[in-house]
Amino acid sequence: ATVTAAEAAECLALSPDEVVVTTHAPTVASVGLAFLIVEVASREALARSRGDLAVHQRVLKPVHAEGVYAYVRAKGQTDLDARMFAPLDKVPEDPATGSATVAALALLATCEGIAGERHWRAVQGETMGRISRLYGRTVLEEGRLRSVHVGGGAVEVMRGTLSV
């Protein structure tokens, strides 16, 4: 599913001209959990973006997306700066979202159609003061995505015990 640039911009509290549609339209992608993947025009736009519960309910629920993964191309074509908002799941912003990052990498690799193995880097959580680095790898063969992986380190921020 896709949404319009105007709807994606509204989900991020940006103007429609700050949503980039050159590589792909704002697209729902999933490797388990569905996210609306949106490329934005600049790091400044990314820094200003935020999620809005009412807008997410109106725009994301009909396309069955959990949240919005907004990204901007950083230094190179395989470097991303990203943010993920999921107010529908009571997550105003997540500092590291492997499931959204891997969906975005799968979408980008497929849309760009560059054959072979590519290595990616995504930085997330910077505006929260909880910077995360996620590393990915995609393999595209004969126009088909053969594999996509994402990983990185983690810092424990809480611990709990569940007794049943």
N, C-alpha and C positions, 0 to 999 in steps of 0.2 A: 504494500500500500504506500501511497505517497500523499503528502498534503501540499498545499500551495506555499510559496515562499512567504506570503503574507501571514498565513496561519502559523508557520514555523517561527517567524519573527515575533508574532504575538506571544507564542509559548515562551520566548526568551526575553520578552520586554525590549525588543529591538525594532528598528524600522526595516521594512521589507528589502530595501536596497543593501542592507548589511548581511543578507543571506545569499550565499554563493550557490549558483545552480549549474555551473560549468561542467563539473564532473558528474554530478547526480542531483536530482531533485531531492528535497527533504523526504527521506525514505525510511520506512519501518523495516528494520533488519533484525534478524534473530538467529542465534545459535542455541536457543533455549528460552531466554527471556527476550521479549521484543522491545526495542528502543527506536525512537525517532532519531535518525542520524542527520545532523544539520551542519553543513560547513558555513562558517561565518567569515566575514571579509577581513577582519583584523584582530590582533591581540587586544586592542582597546575595546572592540565590540564584545569579544569574549569576556573580558574583565567586567563589563557593564551588565552582562546577561544575568538573568535570574529567572527562577521558575515561579509560576503563578497558579495556585490550586484551581481556581475557577476556570482559567483558560485551558489548563491541562485536562480538566474534566470534559470540557466541551470539544477539544480537538483530539486528544489522545484516546479517550475511551472508545469512540467509534472505530478507530484503527487498531485497537487492542495493543497499544504501546504502554510499557511500564513507566517510561520517562523519556527525557530528551538528552541525547549525547551531542553536545555542541563542540566543534573542533575548528581549529585554524591550522593551516600548514605552517610549520615552524621553519627551521633552517633549510631543510631539504624536502623533497617530495614524500619521503617516508618518515618525517618527523612531524608529530602533531602536538599541539597544546590543546587540552580538552577540559570540559566541565560536564558533569552529569547531574541533572535535576529530576527528582521523582517525588513531587509532593503528593501524588496519588497514593504512594506507599509510605507517606509520612517521612520521607527523606528529602529535606530541603536541598541538600547537595551532598554528594558522595566524594570523598577524596581519592578513591581508587575503585574503578568499576571494571573488572576484568571481563564480565559478560558483555558490557556495552562496547568496550574497546575491541574485543575479538569480533563482534558483529560489524563494527565500523571498518575494521581491517579487511574482513571478508567482502564487504560492499565495495570498498575502494579498489581492492585487487581485481575484483570482477569487472567493475566499471572501467578501470583504466586498461585492462586487458594486456598488461605487460607480462609476457611469458617468463617462466622460470621462478626461482626462489627469490623472495624479497624480504629484507629485514626492516622492521619498523620500530619506532620508539614513540611512546606517548607519555606526556607529562600531564598530571592531573593533580588537583588539590592545592595548587599554588596560591590561589586567592583566599583559601581557608587557612593558610599557614601550615598545611599538612601535605607537603609536596610528595607526590608518588611518581615513580617511573615504572612504566610497564613496557615490556619488550615483546615484540611479536614477530611471527614468521608466516608468510603465505607462500603457497606453491600453486602456480597456475600453469596448466599443461593443456595444450590443444583447445584453448579458450574456455577451459573449465577449471574451477577452483578445486584443487585436489586435497589441500590441507590448509588449516589455519590454526595457529597456536598463539597463546599469550601467557606471559608469566612475569614475575618480578618479586621483589622482597616485600616483606610486610612488617609492620611494627604493631605489637599488641597494644591496644588502647583500652581494652576491658576484658574481664574474665568472669565467667559465671558457671553455675552448676544448676542443672535441671533434674529434679527428682520426680519420678513418676510413681 
